Each structure stands twice: as C-alpha cells, then as structure tokens.
Amino acid sequence: MNDKPHLDEEALAELQDVMEDEFGVLIRTYIADSRDRIEALRSALQKSDADAFKKSAHSFKGSSINIGAPRLGALCIEAEKAGNEQQLDDAATLLDNIVMEFETISRMLERSLQH
C-alpha cells in the first residue's frame, strides 16, 4: 500500500482543469463529506454493524479514488472487505489508518487550494 502516492497529482490536475472555478468547492465538499464518512465508519464500528461499515467504506473508497487519493482508496477497499467478511476485529486499527491518511491528504488538498 505504501507504494501508492497520497495524492495522484496528475489526476488532481485533470480534475482542476475540468472543474475550473468549481475546483475549490469540490475539494471542500470532499473534505467535509469525508469527515462525515469517517464518523459513519466510527459509528458502525462502535455498533459492530459490519454492513454499515462496508457501505460507508464503499462510498468513501469511490470518492477518494475519484479525487485522486489512491492510498486512502486502498485503505477503504480493505475496510469494505472487512465489513463484507464480517471481520471487524482489526477494523479499529484500519479506521485509525484511514483517519491518519485522510488527515494527510486533506492537508495536501488544502495546500493545493492556496496556489
């Protein structure tokens, strides 16, 4: 997983070209939605709700890959698989990794808006 970059600069540049003036809105929306998704993952884990955990991970995976965050997307794939297999024993560590990676890319995305 560490072979994947935090952000795919090429994908991000393409997105910026396509979105033009709306790029900042897209990034801020992604960051806000991601915080909600992390809370949904945390809530599902506290309730031991593997199905809700899987669904939250699935939607987080899609948005992360679309925004150009392949490492976060890969972590979400692992979380989705854990939920799908009803294996939430190690999911707390996985969620911690997702949160750390999200914090890293959200800082990088915020910096990209300042340029």
Secondary structure as GFF3:
##gff-version 3
##sequence-region A 1 115
A	DSSP	alpha_helix	9	19	.	.	.	ID=ss1
A	DSSP	three_ten_helix	20	22	.	.	.	ID=ss2
A	DSSP	alpha_helix	23	46	.	.	.	ID=ss3
A	DSSP	alpha_helix	50	67	.	.	.	ID=ss4
A	DSSP	alpha_helix	70	84	.	.	.	ID=ss5
A	DSSP	alpha_helix	91	113	.	.	.	ID=ss6
###
